[in-house]
Amino acid sequence: MNVFSKSVVDKFAIKIETHLHPFKVAWVDKTFLPVKDQCLVTLKIGLYFEDIYYEVLRMNVAHLLLGCLWLYYNIVKHYGRNNTYKRTHEKQTILLRPAKPVTGTRPVAKPSASNTPT
């Protein structure tokens, strides 16, 4: 199952289509999420690109999850220890790595006459 975050779909105004075969995603604790929508998004890495249908879900885990079918059909190799994925496309090796963590803190607004408490 390929999943795209509802918040990203909303933020970038990605066109949503009604899912042809709605279903539910169940979790270990017996809760579930209905899958009613899907969207078509182009995955582009360097010169490689592919249009992929994603189910749209409200989630806070990631913005995008590529499922087992995409990994299987594209002969993607997962390196668990490094948490990387590698595949070959048109004789070029593509390596997917997790994003590096953001260091530091967000800048804090300095108090001004307009936003100081009275």
C-alpha angles and dihedrals in degrees: 000000000000112000133194122193116251090222091058091046089053095043094052096034093237112183112254123208127197109257112250092219110027116203142163130254110218127203132207093262092057095255118128142192122218115234106210103144139054135183136201112231131173114234108209125183114168107306093343119094135164135175109234132183113228130191110235116231137164103246140150097197099084141333093243135018123188112208135219095269093057090047092047099046093045093047093236118179118215121210102200100190092053094033091228134133126213132193138161121234122178091344092308123114115227119198119196114202130180116259115266115252116260111247126209128025135284115271113262118225113247115236114258133179090267098053105032116113117249 
